[in-house]
Amino acid sequence: MLIADVQGKGLPAIGTALAVLGSFREAAYREPTLTGVVAALETSVVRQNAFASLTGEPERLVTALVLDIGEGPVVEAVNCGHIAPFVIHDGDAAQADLGEPAVPLGLAALSPAPRKGTRFTFPPGATMLLCTDGVTEARDPRGAFYPLEERLRAYARAPSGGLAARLEADLRGFTRAAPARRHRDPHAPQDRTVTMNH
């Protein structure tokens, strides 16, 4: 499983996203390890950035979280500067401890250490929530950040289904007075992605 967030907006950012997605689809079948998949994604972003520099476009970095969710209760993850997943289970919600994230895709040449996988527990019956920084960096009109973990804990204590829809409605209410144009106001809503695995 992959969740990623490309720096920037517009067609060049979409091109980078498509390159990463295509590379992931191929590498997930070809590579025997999760770090091998991530190495293929890195190559894809570096190649895309080389092309961008030839056309006068800015180079882009990509935060990504690559997961191997197998049959058992343990998930392997390689975190390339992305938000760690949240695990909701038995009336509680907590962010998985993935340790220090590696650098985003496109920046591996700047890091002295190779990317490594880590493991976390994903018990049967749990829900895993993955999101982009559009959720964690959402702000209300006064500039306060959206309290995602607090909201997830409240949901875990009284689950009623439809978590993604509830989060989206709550985010809209939380950011209600923020203008729609981010370049005018840094507190305005931005791209948000939420995905869940049960």
C-alpha positions as CSV (number, residue, x, y, z in Angstrom):
1,M,0.0,0.0,0.0
2,L,1.2,3.5,-0.8
3,I,0.1,6.9,0.3
4,A,2.2,9.9,-1.0
5,D,2.0,13.6,-1.2
6,V,3.8,15.5,-4.0
7,Q,5.2,19.0,-3.3
8,G,3.4,21.7,-5.2
9,K,0.3,21.8,-7.4
10,G,-0.7,21.8,-11.0
11,L,0.2,19.7,-14.0
12,P,3.9,19.2,-13.0
13,A,2.9,17.9,-9.6
14,I,0.4,15.6,-11.2
15,G,3.1,14.3,-13.5
16,T,5.3,13.5,-10.6
17,A,2.4,11.8,-8.8
18,L,1.7,9.7,-11.9
19,A,5.4,8.7,-12.2
20,V,5.4,7.6,-8.5
21,L,2.2,5.7,-8.9
22,G,3.3,3.9,-12.1
23,S,6.7,3.0,-10.5
24,F,4.9,1.7,-7.4
25,R,2.6,-0.5,-9.4
26,E,5.5,-2.1,-11.3
27,A,7.9,-2.4,-8.3
28,A,5.3,-3.9,-6.0
29,Y,5.2,-7.0,-8.2
30,R,8.9,-7.0,-9.1
31,E,10.8,-6.2,-5.9
32,P,11.1,-8.8,-3.2
33,T,11.5,-6.3,-0.4
34,L,9.7,-3.1,0.7
35,T,13.0,-1.2,0.6
36,G,13.4,-2.3,-3.0
37,V,10.0,-0.9,-3.8
38,V,11.1,2.4,-2.2
39,A,14.4,2.5,-4.1
40,A,12.3,2.2,-7.4
41,L,10.1,5.1,-6.3
42,E,13.3,7.1,-5.5
43,T,14.6,6.4,-9.0
44,S,11.3,7.5,-10.5
45,V,11.3,10.8,-8.7
46,V,15.0,11.5,-9.4
47,R,14.3,10.8,-13.1
48,Q,11.2,13.0,-13.1
49,N,13.2,15.8,-11.4
50,A,16.0,15.5,-14.0
51,F,13.4,16.0,-16.8
52,A,11.8,18.9,-14.9
53,S,15.1,20.7,-14.6
54,L,15.5,20.4,-18.4
55,T,12.1,22.0,-19.0
56,G,12.5,24.8,-16.4
57,E,10.1,23.3,-13.9
58,P,11.1,23.1,-10.2
59,E,12.3,19.8,-8.8
60,R,9.8,18.2,-6.4
61,L,10.0,16.0,-3.4
62,V,7.5,13.5,-2.4
63,T,6.6,12.3,1.1
64,A,5.5,8.7,1.0
65,L,4.6,5.9,3.3
66,V,4.9,2.4,1.8
67,L,3.3,-0.5,3.7
68,D,3.2,-4.2,3.5
69,I,0.0,-5.4,5.1
70,G,0.2,-9.2,5.3
71,E,-1.9,-11.9,6.9
72,G,-0.6,-11.5,10.4
73,P,-1.0,-8.7,12.9
74,V,2.3,-7.0,12.0
75,V,2.8,-4.4,9.2
76,E,6.1,-3.5,7.7
77,A,6.5,0.2,6.8
78,V,9.1,2.4,5.1
79,N,8.5,6.0,6.0
80,C,9.8,8.6,3.5
81,G,9.0,11.8,5.5
82,H,5.3,11.1,5.6
83,I,2.8,11.1,8.5
84,A,2.8,7.8,10.4
85,P,-0.5,5.8,10.3
86,F,-3.0,5.9,13.2
87,V,-4.3,2.6,14.5
88,I,-7.8,2.5,16.0
89,H,-8.5,-0.5,18.2
90,D,-10.3,-1.5,21.4
91,G,-11.5,2.0,22.3
92,D,-8.3,3.8,21.7
93,A,-6.4,5.5,18.8
94,A,-2.7,6.0,18.6
95,Q,-0.1,6.9,16.0
96,A,2.1,4.0,15.1
97,D,5.7,4.4,16.2
98,L,7.8,4.2,13.1
99,G,10.8,6.0,14.6
100,E,12.5,8.8,12.8
101,P,11.3,9.1,9.2
102,A,13.7,8.8,6.3
103,V,14.0,11.7,3.8
104,P,11.3,12.2,1.3
105,L,11.5,10.7,-2.2
106,G,13.9,12.6,-4.4
107,L,16.3,13.4,-1.6
108,A,18.0,10.1,-0.8
109,A,21.3,11.4,-2.2
110,L,21.4,13.9,0.6
111,S,21.0,11.3,3.3
112,P,24.0,9.5,4.9
113,A,21.8,6.5,5.9
114,P,19.8,4.2,3.6
115,R,16.0,3.9,4.2
116,K,15.0,1.1,6.5
117,G,11.8,-0.7,7.2
118,T,10.2,-0.9,10.6
119,R,7.3,-2.9,11.9
120,F,4.2,-2.1,14.0
121,T,1.2,-4.0,15.3
122,F,-2.1,-4.0,13.5
123,P,-4.3,-6.3,15.5
124,P,-7.3,-8.1,14.0
125,G,-10.4,-5.9,14.1
126,A,-8.4,-2.7,14.1
127,T,-8.7,0.2,11.7
128,M,-5.7,1.9,10.2
129,L,-6.0,5.5,9.1
130,L,-3.5,7.1,6.6
131,C,-3.7,10.7,5.8
132,T,-1.7,13.6,4.2
133,D,-0.6,16.8,5.8
134,G,-3.8,18.5,4.5
135,V,-5.5,16.8,7.5
136,T,-2.8,17.3,10.2
137,E,-2.0,20.9,9.1
138,A,-5.6,22.0,8.7
139,R,-6.2,25.1,10.8
140,D,-9.2,26.9,12.2
141,P,-9.8,30.6,11.6
142,R,-7.7,31.5,14.7
143,G,-4.7,29.4,13.4
144,A,-5.1,26.4,15.7
145,F,-4.2,23.0,14.2
146,Y,-6.8,20.3,13.7
147,P,-6.6,17.9,16.7
148,L,-6.7,14.7,14.7
149,E,-5.5,12.3,17.4
150,E,-8.0,13.7,19.9
151,R,-10.8,13.3,17.4
152,L,-9.7,9.7,16.6
153,R,-9.7,8.8,20.3
154,A,-13.2,10.2,20.7
155,Y,-14.3,8.2,17.7
156,A,-12.6,5.0,19.1
157,R,-14.6,5.4,22.4
158,A,-17.9,5.6,20.5
159,P,-17.6,4.2,17.0
160,S,-20.6,4.6,14.8
161,G,-19.3,3.8,11.4
162,G,-18.4,6.2,8.5
163,L,-15.1,7.5,10.0
164,A,-13.8,9.0,6.8
165,A,-17.1,10.9,6.2
166,R,-17.2,12.0,9.8
167,L,-13.6,13.3,9.6
168,E,-14.3,15.2,6.4
169,A,-17.4,16.9,7.9
170,D,-15.5,17.7,11.1
171,L,-12.6,19.2,9.1
172,R,-15.0,21.4,7.1
173,G,-16.5,22.6,10.3
174,F,-13.2,23.2,12.0
175,T,-11.8,25.3,9.1
176,R,-15.1,26.9,8.3
177,A,-14.1,30.6,8.1
178,A,-10.8,30.1,6.3
179,P,-10.8,31.5,2.7
180,A,-10.5,29.1,-0.1
181,R,-7.3,30.5,-1.7
182,R,-4.2,29.2,0.1
183,H,-1.8,31.7,-1.4
184,R,-3.7,34.5,0.3
185,D,-4.1,32.7,3.7
186,P,-1.8,29.9,5.0
187,H,-4.7,28.7,7.1
188,A,-7.0,28.0,4.1
189,P,-7.9,24.4,3.4
190,Q,-5.5,22.4,1.3
191,D,-5.5,19.1,-0.4
192,R,-6.6,16.4,2.1
193,T,-6.4,12.6,1.6
194,V,-7.7,10.1,4.1
195,T,-7.7,6.3,3.5
196,M,-8.5,3.5,5.9
197,N,-7.8,-0.2,6.0
198,H,-9.7,-2.6,8.2
